[in-house]
């Protein structure tokens, strides 16, 4: 299994915020992008192979998302699951 990380975003369930977050996540080679509606808003997750993306670039993307209006939480964590979407 190849090393990968997840970026998890909690944000307003609003089309403008959703689109901005998705565009920013796709600046790198995002895999397994999922959206889950919650009572408090929307959760968006994306997986990234570390071989394809430098950790500092992923950190920059996470920081840019954090600064967006309507974003409550951004977490970057190790992915302990298999990335399903092929390269």
C-alpha positions in Angstrom: 0.0 0.0 0.0 1.4 3.4 -1.0 1.6 6.3 1.5 -1.2 8.7 1.2 -3.0 11.4 3.2 -6.5 12.7 3.5 -7.6 16.3 3.7 -11.0 16.7 5.4 -13.0 19.9 5.2 -16.1 20.9 7.1 -17.9 23.9 5.5 -21.2 25.6 4.8 -23.5 23.6 2.6 -23.6 26.4 0.0 -22.9 26.0 -3.7 -20.3 28.8 -3.8 -18.3 27.4 -0.8 -18.6 23.9 -2.0 -17.3 24.8 -5.5 -14.4 26.8 -4.1 -13.3 24.0 -1.8 -13.5 21.4 -4.5 -11.5 23.5 -6.9 -8.8 24.0 -4.3 -8.7 20.3 -3.4 -8.3 19.5 -7.1 -5.2 21.8 -7.5 -3.2 18.7 -6.6 -4.0 15.2 -7.8 -7.0 14.5 -5.5 -8.4 10.9 -5.4 -11.5 9.5 -3.8 -13.2 12.9 -3.3 -16.4 12.4 -1.3 -19.1 14.8 0.0 -21.3 14.0 3.0 -24.1 16.3 4.1 -24.3 16.8 7.8 -26.7 18.7 10.0 -24.0 21.3 10.6 -23.0 21.7 7.0 -21.0 19.7 4.4 -17.9 17.4 4.9 -15.6 17.0 1.9 -12.7 14.5 1.9 -10.0 13.9 -0.6 -7.1 11.5 -0.7 -3.6 12.2 -2.1 -0.7 9.9 -2.8 2.5 11.4 -1.3 4.5 10.2 -4.3 2.4 12.5 -6.5 2.3 15.5 -4.1 4.8 17.1 -1.8 3.5 17.4 1.8 4.3 21.1 1.8 2.1 21.7 -1.3 -0.7 19.8 0.4 -0.2 22.0 3.5 -0.4 25.1 1.4 -3.7 24.0 -0.1 -5.1 23.2 3.4 -4.0 26.6 4.6 -5.7 28.3 1.6 -8.9 26.4 2.2 -8.7 27.3 5.9 -8.8 31.0 5.0 -12.0 30.7 2.9 -15.2 32.2 4.2 -17.7 29.5 5.2 -15.0 26.9 6.1 -15.1 25.7 9.7 -12.4 23.0 9.9 -9.6 21.7 7.7 -7.6 18.6 8.8 -4.8 16.8 7.0 -4.2 13.3 8.3 -2.6 10.0 7.3 -4.8 7.8 5.2 -4.9 4.3 6.7 -7.2 3.0 4.0 -6.5 2.0 0.4 -7.0 4.8 -2.2 -9.7 3.4 -4.4 -9.4 5.7 -7.4 -6.6 4.7 -9.7 -3.9 7.0 -10.9 
